[in-house]
Amino acid sequence: MSNIPADLRYAKSHEWARAESDGTVTVGITDYAQNSLGDITYVQVPKVGATLKAGETFGVVESVKAASDLYAPMAGTVVAVNAALESAPETVNRAPYTDGWMLKLKPADAQAAASLLDAAAYAKLAG
């Protein structure tokens, strides 16, 4: 069974979102997603300042098994990216919910996270 923290919200495309105290939202991929991909060898994320629409592709994660698009769980502006993933993409495998985060968004709608899946609903999806 995958690790599915109860304090996060989830997209059906296997990204997670964590609301931060400063109003931003941190985004990454779930434990289920990184486990399905296998050893991650490359992570591409957008530049700071990029504007994303909900469901829009924001990057790519490559592994020994496949390359997969990453999708924005909500609309917003990228305010930070995890530059450490450039030299250590395997961090996503090791710590998908902490050091393996991918970007931080300033959401276009502060309530957008409420439309994402909670941990119980995501657990059913990830099976």
ROVEX-263092 format. One record per atom (N, C-alpha, C): residue number from 1; y, x, z; atom name. Coordinates in pm, whole numbers, plus 50000, padded with zeros to 5 digits. Layout:
# residues N
NUM | Y | X | Z | CA
...
This chain:
# residues 127
1 | 49881 | 50084 | 50000 | N
1 | 50000 | 50000 | 50000 | CA
1 | 50124 | 50088 | 50000 | C
2 | 50219 | 50053 | 49919 | N
2 | 50344 | 50129 | 49910 | CA
2 | 50429 | 50109 | 50034 | C
3 | 50515 | 50205 | 50057 | N
3 | 50614 | 50197 | 50162 | CA
3 | 50729 | 50111 | 50111 | C
4 | 50759 | 49999 | 50180 | N
4 | 50864 | 49906 | 50138 | CA
4 | 50955 | 49877 | 50258 | C
5 | 51059 | 49959 | 50278 | N
5 | 51147 | 49939 | 50392 | CA
5 | 51212 | 49800 | 50393 | C
6 | 51212 | 49736 | 50509 | N
6 | 51264 | 49600 | 50523 | CA
6 | 51415 | 49592 | 50509 | C
7 | 51487 | 49703 | 50529 | N
7 | 51633 | 49698 | 50526 | CA
7 | 51693 | 49714 | 50386 | C
8 | 51610 | 49727 | 50284 | N
8 | 51658 | 49745 | 50147 | CA
8 | 51639 | 49618 | 50067 | C
9 | 51707 | 49611 | 49952 | N
9 | 51687 | 49502 | 49856 | CA
9 | 51625 | 49567 | 49731 | C
10 | 51554 | 49487 | 49652 | N
10 | 51474 | 49542 | 49542 | CA
10 | 51496 | 49465 | 49412 | C
11 | 51496 | 49539 | 49301 | N
11 | 51499 | 49479 | 49168 | CA
11 | 51355 | 49467 | 49118 | C
12 | 51331 | 49370 | 49031 | N
12 | 51197 | 49353 | 48974 | CA
12 | 51155 | 49474 | 48893 | C
13 | 51253 | 49554 | 48850 | N
13 | 51226 | 49674 | 48771 | CA
13 | 51200 | 49797 | 48860 | C
14 | 51181 | 49775 | 48990 | N
14 | 51138 | 49877 | 49088 | CA
14 | 51247 | 49974 | 49133 | C
15 | 51374 | 49931 | 49125 | N
15 | 51481 | 50008 | 49188 | CA
15 | 51510 | 49943 | 49323 | C
16 | 51559 | 50024 | 49417 | N
16 | 51601 | 49972 | 49547 | CA
16 | 51752 | 49989 | 49561 | C
17 | 51810 | 49908 | 49648 | N
17 | 51954 | 49913 | 49675 | CA
17 | 51977 | 49902 | 49825 | C
18 | 52061 | 49991 | 49877 | N
18 | 52095 | 49989 | 50020 | CA
18 | 52246 | 49978 | 50034 | C
19 | 52292 | 49871 | 50099 | N
19 | 52435 | 49854 | 50126 | CA
19 | 52477 | 49954 | 50233 | C
20 | 52584 | 50027 | 50205 | N
20 | 52636 | 50126 | 50298 | CA
20 | 52758 | 50069 | 50372 | C
21 | 52792 | 50128 | 50485 | N
21 | 52903 | 50078 | 50567 | CA
21 | 53039 | 50087 | 50497 | C
22 | 53051 | 50176 | 50397 | N
22 | 53179 | 50189 | 50327 | CA
22 | 53193 | 50093 | 50209 | C
23 | 53097 | 50003 | 50192 | N
23 | 53103 | 49905 | 50084 | CA
23 | 53032 | 49948 | 49957 | C
24 | 52986 | 50074 | 49951 | N
24 | 52910 | 50120 | 49834 | CA
24 | 52764 | 50079 | 49850 | C
25 | 52690 | 50094 | 49742 | N
25 | 52547 | 50065 | 49741 | CA
25 | 52474 | 50187 | 49686 | C
26 | 52379 | 50239 | 49763 | N
26 | 52297 | 50352 | 49718 | CA
26 | 52176 | 50296 | 49644 | C
27 | 52140 | 50360 | 49531 | N
27 | 52033 | 50312 | 49444 | CA
27 | 51932 | 50425 | 49420 | C
28 | 51805 | 50388 | 49416 | N
28 | 51698 | 50481 | 49382 | CA
28 | 51580 | 50403 | 49328 | C
29 | 51467 | 50470 | 49312 | N
29 | 51346 | 50398 | 49271 | CA
29 | 51251 | 50389 | 49390 | C
30 | 51167 | 50288 | 49387 | N
30 | 51079 | 50260 | 49500 | CA
30 | 50962 | 50358 | 49509 | C
31 | 50901 | 50357 | 49624 | N
31 | 50781 | 50436 | 49647 | CA
31 | 50673 | 50395 | 49547 | C
32 | 50660 | 50265 | 49522 | N
32 | 50563 | 50215 | 49425 | CA
32 | 50590 | 50276 | 49287 | C
33 | 50718 | 50277 | 49246 | N
33 | 50754 | 50330 | 49114 | CA
33 | 50724 | 50479 | 49103 | C
34 | 50766 | 50557 | 49204 | N
34 | 50742 | 50702 | 49195 | CA
34 | 50594 | 50733 | 49198 | C
35 | 50517 | 50655 | 49274 | N
35 | 50372 | 50675 | 49282 | CA
35 | 50305 | 50642 | 49148 | C
36 | 50353 | 50536 | 49084 | N
36 | 50299 | 50496 | 48953 | CA
36 | 50329 | 50600 | 48846 | C
37 | 50448 | 50662 | 48855 | N
37 | 50488 | 50761 | 48756 | CA
37 | 50414 | 50893 | 48772 | C
38 | 50378 | 50929 | 48894 | N
38 | 50318 | 51060 | 48917 | CA
38 | 50426 | 51164 | 48940 | C
39 | 50393 | 51290 | 48917 | N
39 | 50487 | 51399 | 48946 | CA
39 | 50610 | 51391 | 48856 | C
40 | 50725 | 51368 | 48917 | N
40 | 50850 | 51354 | 48843 | CA
40 | 50903 | 51493 | 48807 | C
41 | 50937 | 51508 | 48679 | N
41 | 50980 | 51639 | 48627 | CA
41 | 51126 | 51642 | 48584 | C
42 | 51189 | 51524 | 48569 | N
42 | 51327 | 51519 | 48522 | CA
42 | 51388 | 51385 | 48559 | C
43 | 51514 | 51388 | 48602 | N
43 | 51589 | 51266 | 48632 | CA
43 | 51724 | 51275 | 48563 | C
44 | 51757 | 51175 | 48482 | N
44 | 51887 | 51167 | 48416 | CA
44 | 51962 | 51049 | 48477 | C
45 | 52082 | 51076 | 48527 | N
45 | 52167 | 50970 | 48584 | CA
45 | 52302 | 50971 | 48513 | C
46 | 52379 | 50863 | 48523 | N
46 | 52509 | 50859 | 48454 | CA
46 | 52612 | 50947 | 48524 | C
47 | 52725 | 50962 | 48459 | N
47 | 52835 | 51039 | 48518 | CA
47 | 52913 | 50951 | 48616 | C
48 | 52972 | 51015 | 48716 | N
48 | 53061 | 50944 | 48808 | CA
48 | 53172 | 50880 | 48726 | C
49 | 53201 | 50754 | 48756 | N
49 | 53303 | 50680 | 48682 | CA
49 | 53245 | 50583 | 48581 | C
50 | 53115 | 50598 | 48548 | N
50 | 53051 | 50507 | 48453 | CA
50 | 53048 | 50366 | 48511 | C
51 | 53069 | 50267 | 48425 | N
51 | 53062 | 50127 | 48466 | CA
51 | 52929 | 50071 | 48417 | C
52 | 52854 | 50011 | 48508 | N
52 | 52722 | 49957 | 48475 | CA
52 | 52721 | 49805 | 48487 | C
53 | 52644 | 49741 | 48401 | N
53 | 52619 | 49598 | 48412 | CA
53 | 52484 | 49579 | 48478 | C
54 | 52467 | 49470 | 48548 | N
54 | 52338 | 49440 | 48612 | CA
54 | 52229 | 49437 | 48506 | C
55 | 52119 | 49508 | 48531 | N
55 | 52007 | 49511 | 48438 | CA
55 | 52021 | 49612 | 48326 | C
56 | 52136 | 49678 | 48316 | N
56 | 52160 | 49776 | 48211 | CA
56 | 52089 | 49908 | 48245 | C
57 | 52041 | 49977 | 48143 | N
57 | 51980 | 50108 | 48163 | CA
57 | 52086 | 50206 | 48211 | C
58 | 52059 | 50276 | 48322 | N
58 | 52156 | 50374 | 48370 | CA
58 | 52104 | 50517 | 48365 | C
59 | 51979 | 50534 | 48331 | N
59 | 51924 | 50668 | 48324 | CA
59 | 51776 | 50665 | 48289 | C
60 | 51714 | 50781 | 48304 | N
60 | 51573 | 50798 | 48270 | CA
60 | 51508 | 50885 | 48376 | C
61 | 51385 | 50853 | 48407 | N
61 | 51305 | 50940 | 48492 | CA
61 | 51181 | 50978 | 48412 | C
62 | 51153 | 51109 | 48406 | N
62 | 51036 | 51157 | 48331 | CA
62 | 50937 | 51215 | 48429 | C
63 | 50810 | 51193 | 48397 | N
63 | 50703 | 51246 | 48481 | CA
63 | 50596 | 51304 | 48391 | C
64 | 50493 | 51358 | 48453 | N
64 | 50382 | 51412 | 48375 | CA
64 | 50310 | 51300 | 48299 | C
65 | 50325 | 51174 | 48342 | N
65 | 50258 | 51062 | 48278 | CA
65 | 50343 | 50993 | 48171 | C
66 | 50474 | 50978 | 48198 | N
66 | 50556 | 50893 | 48111 | CA
66 | 50705 | 50916 | 48136 | C
67 | 50785 | 50860 | 48047 | N
67 | 50930 | 50852 | 48068 | CA
67 | 50962 | 50705 | 48089 | C
68 | 51045 | 50675 | 48187 | N
68 | 51079 | 50536 | 48217 | CA
68 | 51230 | 50521 | 48232 | C
69 | 51281 | 50412 | 48176 | N
69 | 51422 | 50382 | 48194 | CA
69 | 51448 | 50338 | 48337 | C
70 | 51570 | 50362 | 48382 | N
70 | 51616 | 50316 | 48513 | CA
70 | 51718 | 50206 | 48488 | C
71 | 51713 | 50099 | 48567 | N
71 | 51799 | 49985 | 48545 | CA
71 | 51890 | 49960 | 48665 | C
72 | 52016 | 49929 | 48639 | N
72 | 52111 | 49900 | 48746 | CA
72 | 52072 | 49769 | 48813 | C
73 | 52052 | 49772 | 48945 | N
73 | 52017 | 49648 | 49014 | CA
73 | 52134 | 49550 | 49026 | C
74 | 52256 | 49601 | 49003 | N
74 | 52377 | 49517 | 49007 | CA
74 | 52486 | 49586 | 48928 | C
75 | 52589 | 49509 | 48893 | N
75 | 52703 | 49565 | 48821 | CA
75 | 52790 | 49644 | 48917 | C
76 | 52852 | 49749 | 48864 | N
76 | 52942 | 49827 | 48947 | CA
76 | 52983 | 49956 | 48879 | C
77 | 53062 | 50034 | 48951 | N
77 | 53109 | 50164 | 48903 | CA
77 | 53041 | 50275 | 48981 | C
78 | 52990 | 50374 | 48910 | N
78 | 52923 | 50488 | 48974 | CA
78 | 53028 | 50572 | 49047 | C
79 | 53010 | 50588 | 49179 | N
79 | 53105 | 50668 | 49257 | CA
79 | 53045 | 50801 | 49303 | C
80 | 52912 | 50816 | 49292 | N
80 | 52846 | 50943 | 49327 | CA
80 | 52709 | 50946 | 49262 | C
81 | 52663 | 51067 | 49230 | N
81 | 52526 | 51087 | 49181 | CA
81 | 52462 | 51198 | 49264 | C
82 | 52331 | 51195 | 49270 | N
82 | 52258 | 51295 | 49346 | CA
82 | 52231 | 51416 | 49257 | C
83 | 52325 | 51510 | 49255 | N
83 | 52315 | 51629 | 49169 | CA
83 | 52196 | 51716 | 49205 | C
84 | 52146 | 51707 | 49327 | N
84 | 52031 | 51788 | 49369 | CA
84 | 51907 | 51757 | 49287 | C
85 | 51900 | 51637 | 49227 | N
85 | 51782 | 51600 | 49149 | CA
85 | 51772 | 51680 | 49019 | C
86 | 51884 | 51738 | 48972 | N
86 | 51880 | 51820 | 48851 | CA
86 | 51786 | 51938 | 48867 | C
87 | 51794 | 52004 | 48981 | N
87 | 51709 | 52122 | 49003 | CA
87 | 51583 | 52090 | 49083 | C
88 | 51578 | 51973 | 49144 | N
88 | 51460 | 51936 | 49225 | CA
88 | 51424 | 51789 | 49205 | C
89 | 51383 | 51750 | 49081 | N
89 | 51351 | 51609 | 49056 | CA
89 | 51233 | 51560 | 49139 | C
90 | 51147 | 51652 | 49184 | N
90 | 51031 | 51613 | 49265 | CA
90 | 51070 | 51554 | 49400 | C
91 | 51197 | 51568 | 49437 | N
91 | 51246 | 51508 | 49560 | CA
91 | 51222 | 51357 | 49559 | C
92 | 51229 | 51296 | 49441 | N
92 | 51206 | 51152 | 49430 | CA
92 | 51063 | 51118 | 49474 | C
93 | 50966 | 51203 | 49441 | N
93 | 50828 | 51180 | 49485 | CA
93 | 50816 | 51195 | 49635 | C
94 | 50880 | 51296 | 49689 | N
94 | 50867 | 51330 | 49831 | CA
94 | 50940 | 51231 | 49922 | C
95 | 51058 | 51188 | 49881 | N
95 | 51144 | 51107 | 49968 | CA
95 | 51224 | 51005 | 49887 | C
96 | 51157 | 50904 | 49827 | N
96 | 51226 | 50812 | 49737 | CA
96 | 51338 | 50731 | 49804 | C
97 | 51329 | 50708 | 49935 | N
97 | 51429 | 50625 | 50002 | CA
97 | 51536 | 50704 | 50076 | C
98 | 51523 | 50836 | 50078 | N
98 | 51622 | 50916 | 50151 | CA
98 | 51680 | 51020 | 50056 | C
99 | 51630 | 51142 | 50057 | N
99 | 51686 | 51249 | 49974 | CA
99 | 51672 | 51225 | 49825 | C
100 | 51583 | 51136 | 49784 | N
100 | 51559 | 51109 | 49642 | CA
100 | 51646 | 51000 | 49582 | C
101 | 51752 | 50959 | 49653 | N
101 | 51843 | 50858 | 49596 | CA
101 | 51901 | 50909 | 49464 | C
102 | 51945 | 50818 | 49379 | N
102 | 51992 | 50858 | 49246 | CA
102 | 52142 | 50843 | 49226 | C
103 | 52198 | 50731 | 49271 | N
103 | 52341 | 50712 | 49255 | CA
103 | 52396 | 50617 | 49360 | C
104 | 52528 | 50620 | 49372 | N
104 | 52599 | 50526 | 49458 | CA
104 | 52695 | 50447 | 49371 | C
105 | 52695 | 50315 | 49391 | N
105 | 52779 | 50224 | 49314 | CA
105 | 52884 | 50160 | 49404 | C
106 | 53001 | 50135 | 49345 | N
106 | 53096 | 50042 | 49407 | CA
106 | 53069 | 49911 | 49334 | C
107 | 53003 | 49815 | 49402 | N
107 | 52961 | 49694 | 49331 | CA
107 | 53080 | 49611 | 49281 | C
108 | 53063 | 49550 | 49164 | N
108 | 53164 | 49461 | 49108 | CA
108 | 53175 | 49335 | 49194 | C
109 | 53063 | 49294 | 49255 | N
109 | 53057 | 49177 | 49340 | CA
109 | 52992 | 49219 | 49472 | C
110 | 53066 | 49208 | 49581 | N
110 | 53016 | 49252 | 49711 | CA
110 | 52891 | 49177 | 49755 | C
111 | 52867 | 49059 | 49699 | N
111 | 52751 | 48978 | 49737 | CA
111 | 52631 | 48999 | 49643 | C
112 | 52642 | 49089 | 49547 | N
112 | 52539 | 49106 | 49445 | CA
112 | 52402 | 49140 | 49503 | C
113 | 52398 | 49218 | 49610 | N
113 | 52269 | 49258 | 49668 | CA
113 | 52189 | 49138 | 49716 | C
114 | 52257 | 49031 | 49752 | N
114 | 52188 | 48912 | 49802 | CA
114 | 52098 | 48849 | 49696 | C
115 | 52126 | 48875 | 49568 | N
115 | 52044 | 48817 | 49461 | CA
115 | 51918 | 48898 | 49433 | C
116 | 51906 | 49015 | 49495 | N
116 | 51788 | 49099 | 49476 | CA
116 | 51675 | 49053 | 49569 | C
117 | 51556 | 49103 | 49544 | N
117 | 51439 | 49067 | 49625 | CA
117 | 51446 | 49131 | 49763 | C
118 | 51398 | 49058 | 49864 | N
118 | 51382 | 49120 | 49995 | CA
118 | 51247 | 49192 | 49997 | C
119 | 51217 | 49262 | 50105 | N
119 | 51096 | 49344 | 50113 | CA
119 | 50969 | 49261 | 50093 | C
120 | 50963 | 49143 | 50152 | N
120 | 50843 | 49059 | 50140 | CA
120 | 50820 | 49016 | 49995 | C
121 | 50927 | 48973 | 49927 | N
121 | 50915 | 48932 | 49787 | CA
121 | 50877 | 49050 | 49699 | C
122 | 50935 | 49167 | 49726 | N
122 | 50901 | 49285 | 49646 | CA
122 | 50756 | 49326 | 49669 | C
123 | 50710 | 49314 | 49792 | N
123 | 50570 | 49350 | 49823 | CA
123 | 50473 | 49266 | 49742 | C
124 | 50506 | 49138 | 49722 | N
124 | 50421 | 49050 | 49640 | CA
124 | 50422 | 49097 | 49495 | C
125 | 50540 | 49136 | 49446 | N
125 | 50555 | 49182 | 49308 | CA
125 | 50479 | 49313 | 49286 | C
126 | 50496 | 49407 | 49380 | N
126 | 50436 | 49539 | 49366 | CA
126 | 50286 | 49536 | 49395 | C
127 | 50243 | 49428 | 49463 | N
127 | 50103 | 49402 | 49491 | CA
127 | 50030 | 49519 | 49547 | C
